[in-house]
């Protein structure tokens, strides 16, 4: 099992590593969708927020604007090439960046007010362990936002695939995963122009 997860992580790193330099150019119009999703989290000035699997950092400036200069913005990604693109794009000064596995964060318990994850859930090797780790670092009643700039059906059509009931982003399966890992699903939207699941950290 441990070897399988390690292999999955290497596969994720390889997939995104070879695409990092051209990632933003592939999705140039996603900015407004990111901003709208961040607004739904309800961040306040001074909050601490993690962009988990931050990629090229497209959400980082908006997260910084939401928490203000006294807030804390962290960006974590498994792929060094993606973090290099954060810096190259001029977004590195908006957040503290970590090259790390989201399932093994170098953060103390309950230190965050929220986590933002764009395209994260379907790339977590062992989603239960990843969601449980995110719950560990978020305070009770803190928020988790799982986002994608297009919905499940549109994404499947783009890739020439069909939706299946075992899709980790489908509401019934996601709700079960969240319930098992310390979260409560509070809202779910899956439309052609965006996917956003908001969850609340359960009291310990």
Secondary structure, 3 states (H helix, E strand, C coil): CHHHHHHHHHHHHHHHHCCHHHHHHHCCCCHHHHHHHHHHHCCCCCCEEEEECCCCCCCHHHHHHHHCCCCEEEEEECCHHHHHHHHHCCCHHHCEEEECCCCCCCCCCCCEEEEEEECCHHHCCCHHHHHHHHHHHEEEEEEEEEEECCCHHHHHHHCCCCCCCCCCCCHHHHHHHHHHCCEEEEEEEEECCEEEEEEEECCC
